[in-house]
């Protein structure tokens, strides 16, 4: 986004909340012509004198005017529509999605099409802690970005995307822009270690004309320098270990622009109080603000080990935000590496007992079921023992 005018206004006003607040005030004026300064202060939770100062600077650069309330000028309308990407937008749908509880029936045609898209995604690889969220969850994440003004006109990156959040984001944009997502000025990037995922998303991007670009990437390696501090928003659903959370959030920080108030949408398992406290300490050490925690926000298919649900943690960058892991990462990362266990499964047909575990012939019960019992090739087993490796 060309933010020259916003940058100038930001430089003229002493505000610690970041320049995103200025953009949000301009959007409030655009969507509600004649809005009062007091109402803008209530919506932004900023002191009235500060909102008045921002309004004054927006008037100076010719974006708004005081006339029966505060209104965008012709220049302001062009800026919001062309530079910020809100032109050609379905305003009614946008406002409903932003302020009301959306229903799948409201987006029935889009959701029906996405059902087949989600049904075709690659099978999960549990050795790298993949789990498939439901279509409704993936779309809820996209709507969450919209409600945080992190969708339209933004550069978004998904760190791992077995949940196809990039596709939900792009399809939502198509719905908002009458089947042409490119008019939103949004660019969506996927960084993913699993080439099956990148191939599938690339195929969808080409066939459905979606503004998505995929790169195969291992976050244990250093990120390519051309991507550092380039994004407005991060989505990630990392391995549910302390190490996984720290690494993926650190990489997210490296990718975020050096601005205040930018969101990281972190999906993570519900954990014990002690684990959660350690996680919150890590957020504080990285200079991230926890703005909301949404329990049971995410629902998964066949992820019984986490109760088929996880929480959404919305983090926000501050002046003190910095990554905790800069270079290559060589420690244990995934659950199977951190919690090394051996599980003994007995075939229900021939009673053959097979060991399953990290770095063994069968690393997961899913792999064993897929190949069948090494003795009789049947695919039904019973867990009879679990022990530390």
MIPABA-9711 format. One record per residue: x, z, y negated of N, C-alpha, C in turn; residue in three letters. Coordinates in steps of 0.05 Angstrom, whole numbers, plus 32768, in hexadecimal, padded with zeros to 4 digits. Each point is the difference from the previous one (the first is absolute). Example, Ala and Ser with C-alpha at 12.3 -4.5 7.8 and 13.67 -1.06 7.14 Angstrom:
<sites>
8108809C80727FEE80007FE8801280007FE8Ala
7FF97FF27FEB801080017FE87FF1800E7FEASer
</sites>
This chain:
<sites>
8011800080187FEF80007FE8801280007FE7Unk
7FF97FEE7FED800E80007FE67FF680177FEFUnk
801180157FFE7FF780197FF4800D80057FE4Unk
80087FEA7FF3800E80037FE67FF080117FECUnk
7FE77FFA7FFC7FF0800F7FED7FFB801C8009Unk
7FFB800580197FFD801B800B801A800F7FFDUnk
80167FF48005801A800D7FFD800480087FE3Unk
7FF87FEF7FED800480077FE47FEF80187FF8Unk
7FE6800080087FEF80167FFA800B801A800CUnk
80097FFE8019800C8017800D8018800B7FF1Unk
80107FEE7FF5801780097FF17FF9800E7FE6Unk
7FE87FFB7FF67FF7800B7FE67FF1801A8003Unk
7FF9800780197FF080198004800F80128012Unk
8001801A7FF9800D801480117FED80088016Unk
80037FF580177FEE8005801680108003801AUnk
7FFC8016800E800F800580197FF17FF78019Unk
7FE87FF67FFD7FF07FF7801780067FE48009Unk
80117FF17FF180087FE580087FEF7FEB7FF3Unk
800A7FE87FFF7FF27FEA7FF27FE87FF6800FUnk
7FFD8008801A7FE87FF8800E7FE7800C7FF3Unk
800280177FF37FEA800C7FF27FF77FEE7FE9Unk
80127FF37FF37FF97FED7FEA7FF17FE9800BUnk
80097FF580177FF17FEA800D7FE480098007Unk
7FFD8018800A7FE6800A80087FED80037FE8Unk
800B80097FEA7FF080037FE77FF67FE47FF7Unk
80127FED80017FF97FE57FF87FEA7FF58013Unk
80028005801A7FEC7FF780137FE5800E7FFBUnk
8001801A7FF97FE7800E7FF97FF27FF37FE8Unk
800F7FF87FED7FF57FF37FE87FF57FE48008Unk
800E7FF280117FF77FE580087FE68001800FUnk
7FFE801380137FE8800280117FE9800E7FF3Unk
8005800F7FEB7FEB800E7FF280037FFD7FE2Unk
7FF97FE87FF680027FFB7FE37FF180157FF0Unk
800C800A7FEA7FF380147FF08005801C8009Unk
8011800480138006801A800B800C80127FE9Unk
7FFA801A8001800A80127FEC801B800B8007Unk
800F80097FED801A800B80057FFE801A8011Unk
7FEA800F7FFB7FFC801880107FFB7FFA801DUnk
7FF17FEB80067FFB7FF8801B80197FF7800EUnk
80127FF17FF180197FF8800C801180188007Unk
800080147FEF800F801980057FF6800E8019Unk
7FE5800180037FF5800C801880077FF18019Unk
80007FE67FFF80067FF08018801D80018008Unk
801280027FED801C80018005800C801C8003Unk
7FEF80147FF98009801C8001801880057FEDUnk
80007FF17FEA801580037FEC7FF5800E7FE7Unk
8011800D7FF07FF7800D7FE77FF57FEA7FEDUnk
7FEC80077FF17FF47FED7FEE80147FF57FECUnk
801280107FF480137FF57FED80127FEB800CUnk
80078004801A80127FED800D7FF17FE58005Unk
7FE7800280087FF07FE780047FFC7FF27FE6Unk
7FFC800F7FEA7FFD7FF47FE6801A7FF17FF8Unk
8017800C8006801A7FF47FF980037FE68010Unk
7FF98000801A80027FE880107FED7FEA7FF5Unk
7FE880087FF97FEC7FED7FF5800C7FF47FE7Unk
800C80107FEF800B7FF77FE680157FEA8005Unk
80118005801580167FEC80057FF47FE7800DUnk
7FEB800280107FF37FE9800B7FF37FEF7FEAUnk
7FF6800D7FEC7FF47FF27FE880167FF17FF2Unk
8017800E7FFC80177FF37FF280097FE6800DUnk
80017FFF801A80097FE8800E7FEA7FEC8004Unk
7FE880067FF67FEA7FED80017FF17FFE801AUnk
8002801480117FF17FFF80197FE4800C7FFFUnk
7FFD80137FEE7FE5800D7FFD7FFA80037FE3Unk
7FE680067FFA7FF780057FE57FEB80168000Unk
7FFF800F7FEA7FEC80157FFD7FE87FF47FF1Unk
7FEA7FFB800F7FE97FF47FF57FE780078011Unk
7FF180147FF67FEA800B8010800B800A801BUnk
801380117FFF800F80088017801A7FF08002Unk
800D8002801780197FF180047FFB7FE88011Unk
80097FE87FF77FFC7FE7800E801A7FF08002Unk
80017FEF801580177FEE80027FFC7FE97FECUnk
80157FF87FF480007FE77FEF80017FE88012Unk
7FFE7FE97FF580027FE78010801C8000800EUnk
801480097FF1801B8001800C800180148016Unk
7FF280177FFC8000801480157FF27FF78019Unk
7FEA7FF17FFD7FF27FF5801780117FEC800FUnk
800F7FEF7FF180127FED800E8016800F800FUnk
800A80157FF480168010800C7FF6800C801BUnk
7FE9800C7FFF7FF5800D80187FFA7FEB8016Unk
7FF47FEA7FF77FF77FEC801380177FEE800BUnk
80127FF97FEF80157FED8009801A800F8008Unk
800980127FF08019800E80067FFD80158015Unk
7FEA80107FFE7FFC801580137FF17FF68019Unk
7FF47FE87FFF7FF47FF580177FE380058005Unk
7FF1800A7FEB7FE4800780047FED7FEA7FF8Unk
800A7FE87FF97FEE7FEA7FFC7FF57FF6801AUnk
7FE97FF380007FF37FF580187FF780158014Unk
800180197FF87FFA801780127FE180048002Unk
7FF7800680177FE4800880047FFD801D7FF5Unk
7FF880037FE78000801A7FF37FED8013800EUnk
7FE97FF780087FEC8012800C800B800C801AUnk
800C7FEF8011800B800A8019801780137FFBUnk
80117FF87FED801780117FF97FF7801C7FF8Unk
7FEC80027FEF7FF780197FF67FF280118016Unk
7FF27FF280127FF3800F80168015800B8013Unk
80147FF08006801680098012801080177FF4Unk
80037FFF7FE5801080147FF37FF2801B7FFEUnk
7FE67FFF7FFB7FF280197FF97FEB80098014Unk
7FF97FF080147FEC80078013800B8000801CUnk
7FF3800C801380078000801C7FF97FE5800CUnk
80147FF080077FF97FE580097FF78001801DUnk
7FF07FEC80077FF57FFE801B80097FE5800DUnk
80078000801980087FE7800D7FEC7FEA7FFEUnk
7FE680077FFF7FEB7FEB7FFE80027FF17FE5Unk
800B800E7FEC80037FF37FE680147FE98001Unk
80138002801280157FEB80047FFD7FF5801CUnk
7FE87FFB80087FFA7FF9801C800F7FE8800AUnk
7FFF7FEA7FF1800D7FE78008801E80048003Unk
800C800D7FED801D80058001800780128017Unk
7FF1801580058006801380167FFC7FF2801BUnk
7FEC7FEF80027FFC7FF1801980187FEE8006Unk
800B7FF47FEC80177FEE8004801980118008Unk
800280177FF28017801180067FFF800C801CUnk
7FE98004800B7FFD800B801B80107FEF8014Unk
7FFD7FE67FFE800F7FEE8012801E80017FFAUnk
800780027FE7801C80027FF8800D8019800BUnk
7FF280167FFE800B8019800A80018001801FUnk
7FEC7FF3800C80007FFF801E80187FF0800AUnk
800B7FEE7FF080167FEF8009801B800B7FFAUnk
800280177FF4801B800B7FF9800F80088019Unk
801B80007FFF8010800680177FFA801D800BUnk
80048003801A7FFC801A800C801580137FF5Unk
7FF8801A7FFD801180137FF4801980058011Unk
801680067FF380198008800E8004801D7FFAUnk
7FF9801280138001801C7FFB801D800B7FFEUnk
80147FF08009801B80097FFE800A80017FE3Unk
7FF27FF17FEF800780027FE37FE8800C7FF1Unk
7FF18011800E7FEA80107FF57FEA7FEF7FF2Unk
7FFB7FE8800B7FEA7FF17FF67FE5800B800BUnk
7FEC7FFE7FEF7FE4800680097FEE7FF07FEFUnk
7FEA7FF5800B7FEF7FEE7FF27FE9800F7FF1Unk
80007FFE7FE67FEA800C7FF17FE87FED8002Unk
7FE9800B7FFB7FE77FF080017FFF7FED7FE8Unk
7FF07FEB80027FFC7FEE7FEA7FF6800F7FE7Unk
7FED801280047FF4800F7FE9801680107FF2Unk
8012800C80108016800F7FF480127FEF7FEFUnk
80077FE9800B80127FED7FF27FF37FF87FE5Unk
7FE67FFA80017FF27FF87FE87FFD80177FECUnk
7FFC8019800B7FFF80177FEE801B80047FF1Unk
80167FF9800D801980027FF280027FEC7FEAUnk
7FF67FE8800480007FEC7FEC7FEE80087FE8Unk
7FE9800C80057FEE80097FEB800D80177FF1Unk
800F8011800E800E80167FF480157FF67FEBUnk
800D7FEA800780137FF37FED7FF17FF77FE7Unk
7FE97FF380047FEF7FF77FE97FF980187FEEUnk
7FF88016800C7FF780177FF08017800D7FF1Unk
80197FFC80098017800B7FF2800D7FEA7FEEUnk
7FF17FEB7FFA800B7FEA7FF0801A7FF6800AUnk
80037FFF801B80197FF7800D7FFC7FE78010Unk
7FEB7FF17FFA7FFA7FE8800F80037FE67FEFUnk
7FF17FFE7FEB7FFF7FE77FF180187FFD7FEEUnk
800D7FE9800280187FFB7FEF801880108008Unk
8001800B801880168011800880117FF38015Unk
80198009800280127FF980167FFF80178014Unk
7FF57FFB80187FFB8015801480117FFB8018Unk
800B8016800C80107FFD80187FF580138015Unk
7FFE7FF580197FF880108017801980048011Unk
8008801980048017800780107FF58004801DUnk
80027FEB80107FF37FFF801A7FE37FF87FFCUnk
7FF67FEF80117FE47FF87FFC7FF27FF8801AUnk
8003801180157FF07FFB80187FE280057FFBUnk
7FFA800D7FE97FE480047FF97FF47FEA7FEFUnk
80107FEB7FFA7FF67FE97FF17FF480077FE5Unk
800C80147FF37FF680077FE580057FE97FEDUnk
80157FF2800380067FE97FEE7FE97FEC8002Unk
7FF67FFC80187FEA7FEC80047FE6800A7FF4Unk
7FFB801A80037FE8800C7FF380017FFE7FE2Unk
801880067FF580047FFE7FE37FFA7FE37FF6Unk
800B7FED800F7FFD7FE47FF87FE37FF68003Unk
7FF3800880167FE47FF880047FEE800D7FEBUnk
800680197FF87FF0800D7FEB80047FF07FE5Unk
80187FF77FFB80057FF17FE87FF07FE58001Unk
80007FF380187FF07FE880027FE280057FFAUnk
7FF7801780097FE480077FFB7FFB80047FE2Unk
8013800D7FF37FFD80067FE380037FE77FEFUnk
800F7FEC800A80077FE97FF07FF47FE6800BUnk
7FE88003800C7FF17FE8800980117FEE8012Unk
800D800C801380107FF28015801B7FF67FF7Unk
800980087FE9801B7FF87FF6801080187FF8Unk
800E800C8013800F80197FFA80177FFB7FEDUnk
800A7FE77FFD80177FFB7FEF7FFA80057FE3Unk
7FE67FFF7FF87FF880057FE48004801D7FF8Unk
8004801280138004801C7FFA801B80077FF5Unk
80137FEE8002801C80057FF9800D80168011Unk
7FF480058017800B8014801280127FF28015Unk
8017800E800680117FF68015800480178014Unk
7FFD7FFA801A80018014801580187FF98013Unk
80108014800480187FFD80127FFD80128018Unk
80097FF68017800080108018801D8002800AUnk
800A80188003801A8005800D7FFB800D801BUnk
80087FF380157FF78009801B80167FFA8015Unk
80058013801180157FFD80157FF67FEE8017Unk
7FE67FFF80047FF57FF280187FFA7FE37FF8Unk
800F7FEE800C7FFC7FE47FF97FE57FF58009Unk
7FF3800D80137FE57FF880087FED80037FE9Unk
800380167FF17FEF80067FE980057FEC7FEAUnk
801A7FFC7FF980067FEE7FEA7FF77FE38007Unk
80027FF880197FF77FE580077FE27FFE7FFDUnk
7FF1801580097FE37FFF7FFE7FF780007FE3Unk
800C80117FF07FF780027FE480087FE67FF1Unk
80177FF5800680087FE67FF47FEC7FEA8007Unk
7FF7800080197FED7FED80097FE580037FF1Unk
7FF780197FFC7FE880057FF180037FF87FE3Unk
801780067FF580057FFA7FE47FFE7FE17FFBUnk
800B7FF180137FFF7FE37FFD7FE47FF58005Unk
7FF3800980147FE67FF480077FE980097FEEUnk
800380187FF47FEB800B7FEF80077FFF7FE2Unk
80187FF57FFA80097FFE7FE48001801C7FF3Unk
80108011800C8002801C7FF7801B80047FF1Unk
8001800F7FEB801980047FF080128015800DUnk
80087FFA801980118013801080197FF38008Unk
8017800F7FFE801A7FF68009800B80168013Unk
80097FF88017800B80148014801E7FFD8004Unk
800D80178004801C80018006800580138018Unk
800F7FF68013800780128016801680137FF7Unk
7FFB801A8003801280137FF48000801A800FUnk
8018800C80048004801A800D800780147FEBUnk
7FEF80137FFB800480137FE9801780138005Unk
800B8000801980198010800480187FF37FF3Unk
7FFD7FE67FFA80157FF27FF17FFB80017FE2Unk
80147FFB7FF07FFC7FFF7FE37FEE7FE97FF9Unk
7FEF80047FEB7FEE7FEC7FF7800F7FEA7FF1Unk
7FF77FE78002800C7FEA7FF17FFE80077FE2Unk
80167FFD7FF1800080087FE47FEC7FF17FEEUnk
7FF97FE880087FEE7FF07FEF7FE3800C7FFFUnk
7FFA801280137FE6800C80007FFE801B7FF3Unk
8017800C7FFA8000801B7FF57FF280027FE5Unk
7FF080147FFD7FF280067FE67FF07FE87FF6Unk
7FF07FF480137FF27FE87FF97FE180028003Unk
7FF78017800A7FE3800280087FF180157FF1Unk
7FE67FFB7FFE7FEE80127FF27FF280148012Unk
80017FFB801A7FF080108013800C7FFD801CUnk
7FFF80168010800B8000801B7FEB800A8013Unk
7FFC7FF280167FF0800B8017801280048017Unk
7FFD8017800E8010800480187FF180148013Unk
80037FFB801A7FF580118015801780038013Unk
801380127FFA801A8002800E7FFE800E801BUnk
80168001800F8000801180187FF9801D7FF8Unk
7FF1800D80117FF6801B7FF9801480168007Unk
80187FFC7FF6801680148002800980067FE4Unk
800D80177FFC800A80077FE680157FEB7FF7Unk
80107FF7801380147FEB7FFA7FF37FE67FF8Unk
7FEB7FF8800F7FF37FE77FFA7FF380017FE4Unk
7FF280167FFA7FF480027FE580157FFF7FEBUnk
8016800F8003801580007FEB800C7FE57FFBUnk
80067FF28017800D7FE57FFD7FED7FEC7FF3Unk
7FE77FFE80097FEE7FEC7FF67FF980067FE2Unk
7FFB80197FF97FFA80077FE480187FFA7FEFUnk
80188007800A80197FFA7FF080037FE27FFBUnk
7FFA7FF0801580027FE37FFC7FEA7FF77FECUnk
7FE9800C80017FEB7FFA7FED800980067FE3Unk
800D80167FFC800A80077FE680147FEB7FF6Unk
80117FF7801280147FEC7FF87FF37FE67FF8Unk
7FE87FFA800B7FF27FE87FF97FEF80017FE8Unk
7FF680197FF97FF080037FE8800F7FFA7FE6Unk
7FF27FF57FED800B7FFC7FE68007801B7FF4Unk
801280007FED8009801A7FF37FEC80087FEBUnk
7FE7800480087FEB80097FEE7FF380198009Unk
7FF2800E7FEF7FF2801980067FE47FF98009Unk
7FF6800E80147FE37FFD80077FFA7FEB8014Unk
80157FF5800E7FFB7FEB80147FFA800D801BUnk
7FED7FF5800F7FF7800E8018800F7FF7801AUnk
80038013801180087FFB801C7FE8800B8011Unk
7FF47FEE800F7FEA80088012800B8005801BUnk
800280198007800D800980197FEB80098014Unk
7FFE7FF280167FEE80098016801280108014Unk
7FF6801880078011801180117FEE80138010Unk
8009800780187FF0801180127FFB801B7FF3Unk
7FEA800C80087FFB801C7FF980148011800FUnk
800E80117FF280158010800C7FFB801E7FFCUnk
80118010800D7FFF801D7FFD800680097FE4Unk
7FF880187FF88007800A7FE5801E80007FFBUnk
801080078013801D80017FFC800B7FE47FFCUnk
7FF77FED801080097FE47FFD7FF77FF57FE5Unk
7FE780067FF87FF57FF67FE78010800C7FE8Unk
800780198002800F800D7FEB801B7FF27FFDUnk
800E7FFB8016801A7FF27FFF7FFD7FE47FF5Unk
7FEA7FF380067FFB7FE57FF67FFB80017FE2Unk
7FF180147FF67FFC80027FE3801980077FF1Unk
80118010800D801B80067FF480107FE67FFDUnk
7FFE7FEF8014800E7FE77FFF7FF57FEE7FE9Unk
7FE680007FFD7FF57FF17FE9800B800A7FE6Unk
8000801B7FFD800A800C7FE7801D7FFA7FFCUnk
801080008015801D7FFA7FFE80047FE37FF7Unk
7FEE7FEE800880027FE47FF87FF37FFB7FE5Unk
7FF580157FF37FF47FFD7FE57FE67FF28001Unk
7FF1800280167FE67FF480027FE980147FFCUnk
7FEB7FF87FF37FE980117FFC7FEA7FF98014Unk
7FF58014800E7FEA7FFC80117FE680017FF0Unk
7FF37FE97FFC7FE87FFF7FEF7FE780058010Unk
80007FF9801A7FE88006801080087FFE801EUnk
7FF18010801080038000801D7FE47FFC800BUnk
7FFC7FEA800F7FE57FF9800A80008004801EUnk
7FF78016800B80008005801D7FEE7FEC800EUnk
80097FF980197FF07FEE80117FF97FE67FF2Unk
80107FF77FEE7FFB7FE77FF280047FE88013Unk
80148002801180077FE980127FF58006801CUnk
7FF47FEB800C7FF78001801C800F7FEB8010Unk
80078007801880117FEE80117FF17FFB801BUnk
80097FEB800D7FF57FF9801A801480088015Unk
7FF780128012801180088017801880107FF8Unk
7FFF80107FEB801680127FF87FF8801D8004Unk
7FFA8006801A7FF6801B8006801480167FF9Unk
801A7FFA8001801480147FFB7FFE800C7FE4Unk
7FF57FF17FED7FFB800A7FE57FE280037FFAUnk
7FF0800180157FE480037FFD7FF27FE87FF4Unk
800E7FE880017FF57FE77FF57FFC80017FE2Unk
800B80137FF27FFD80027FE3801B80087FF3Unk
80037FFA7FE78016800A7FF07FF780027FE3Unk
8010800E7FF07FF980047FE4800D7FEB7FEEUnk
7FF47FFC7FE9800C7FEF7FEB800B80137FEAUnk
801A7FFD7FFB800D80107FEB80087FED7FEAUnk
7FF580047FE880077FEF7FEA8015800D7FEFUnk
80177FF37FFF8017800A7FF180047FF07FE6Unk
800C800C7FEC80037FF37FE6801D80047FF6Unk
800C7FEB7FF6801B80037FF58000800F7FE6Unk
8017800D7FFB8004800F7FE7801B7FF97FF4Unk
8007800D7FEA801B7FFB7FF5801680098013Unk
7FFA801280128015800C801180007FF2801CUnk
7FF07FEC80047FFF7FF3801A801A7FF38008Unk
80098006801980197FF4800A7FFE8001801FUnk
800D7FEC800D80007FFF801D80128016800BUnk
7FFA8009801880118014800E80127FF38014Unk
7FFB7FE7800780117FF2801380077FE57FF3Unk
80197FFB7FFA80087FE87FF2800B7FEB8013Unk
801180088013800F7FEC800F7FF47FFD801CUnk
80107FF680137FF67FFD801B7FF8801B800CUnk
7FEC7FFF80127FF68018800D80057FFD801EUnk
800F8013800C80087FFE801C7FF680168011Unk
7FEE80117FF77FF68016800F7FE67FF8800FUnk
7FF6801280117FE77FFB800E7FEA7FFD7FECUnk
7FED7FEE80067FEB7FF97FEC7FE48002800CUnk
7FFC7FF280177FE67FFE800C7FFA80198011Unk
7FE6800480067FF88018800F800E8001801AUnk
80037FEA800F800D8000801A801D80067FFEUnk
800D7FFB7FE9801C80077FFC8003801E7FF9Unk
7FEE80097FEE8002801B7FF67FF780158015Unk
7FEA7FFA800D7FF58012801580047FF2801BUnk
80178002800B80067FF280197FF580108018Unk
7FEC7FF4800C7FF4800B80187FFF7FEC8016Unk
7FFF800B80187FFB7FEF80187FE58008800CUnk
7FF07FEC80047FE58004800C7FFF7FF4801CUnk
7FF5801080127FFE7FF6801C7FE37FF88005Unk
7FFC7FE780077FE67FF580057FFD7FF9801DUnk
7FEA8008800C7FFA7FFA801C7FEC7FEA8002Unk
80067FEC80107FEE7FEA80057FE8800A800FUnk
7FE87FFA7FF67FE8800A800D7FF97FF0801AUnk
800F7FEB80057FFA7FF08018801380068016Unk
801B80027FFB8013800480158010801B7FFDUnk
7FFB800E7FEA800C801A7FFB801E7FFF7FFAUnk
800A7FE87FFA801C7FFD7FF78002800E7FE5Unk
801680107FFC8005800D7FE680157FF17FF1Unk
7FFA7FFA7FE780137FF07FEF8006800F7FE7Unk
801A80007FF88008800D7FE77FFD7FED7FE8Unk
7FF5800B7FEA7FFC7FF17FE8800D800F7FE9Unk
800F7FF37FEF800D800E7FE980137FEE7FF1Unk
800B800B7FEA80127FF27FEE80197FF6800FUnk
80067FE77FFC80187FF2800C7FFE7FFF801FUnk
7FE88002800B7FFD7FFC801D7FF47FE58005Unk
7FFD7FF880197FF67FE680067FE47FFC7FF4Unk
7FEF801580037FE680007FF3800080157FEAUnk
80007FF77FE7800280137FEA7FE5800D7FF9Unk
7FEA7FF380077FE5800A7FFA7FEE7FFB8017Unk
7FEA800F80027FED7FFB80157FF37FE57FFCUnk
7FFE7FF67FE87FF57FE57FFB80107FEB800EUnk
801B80037FFE80127FED800D7FFD8001801EUnk
7FFE8019800B7FFC8002801D7FE67FF48009Unk
7FEA80057FF17FE67FF5800880017FE17FFFUnk
800E7FF57FEC80017FE37FFD800E7FF38018Unk
8015800D800A800F7FF580177FF58009801BUnk
7FF280167FFF7FF4800A801980138012800FUnk
7FF6800F801380108011801180167FF0800EUnk
8019800A7FFF80167FF0800C7FFD7FFE801FUnk
7FEF8010800B7FFC8000801D7FE87FEE8008Unk
7FE980047FF27FE87FF180097FF37FEF7FEAUnk
800B80017FE87FF77FF07FE97FE480087FF5Unk
7FF5801680097FE780097FF48006800C7FE4Unk
7FEC80037FF0800480067FE37FF3801B7FF8Unk
7FF9801180137FF480197FF8801380178008Unk
800580127FED8013801680057FF5801A7FF5Unk
800C8016800A7FF9801A7FF68019800F7FF9Unk
8000800C7FE78017800F7FF78001801B8010Unk
80168004800E800280188010801580147FF6Unk
80127FF77FEF801580127FF5800C7FF57FE7Unk
800780117FEE800F7FF87FE7801780147FFDUnk
80187FF57FFB801780127FFC80137FF47FEBUnk
801180117FF480137FF77FEC80157FEF800DUnk
80097FEB7FF280147FEE800A801B800E8001Unk
</sites>
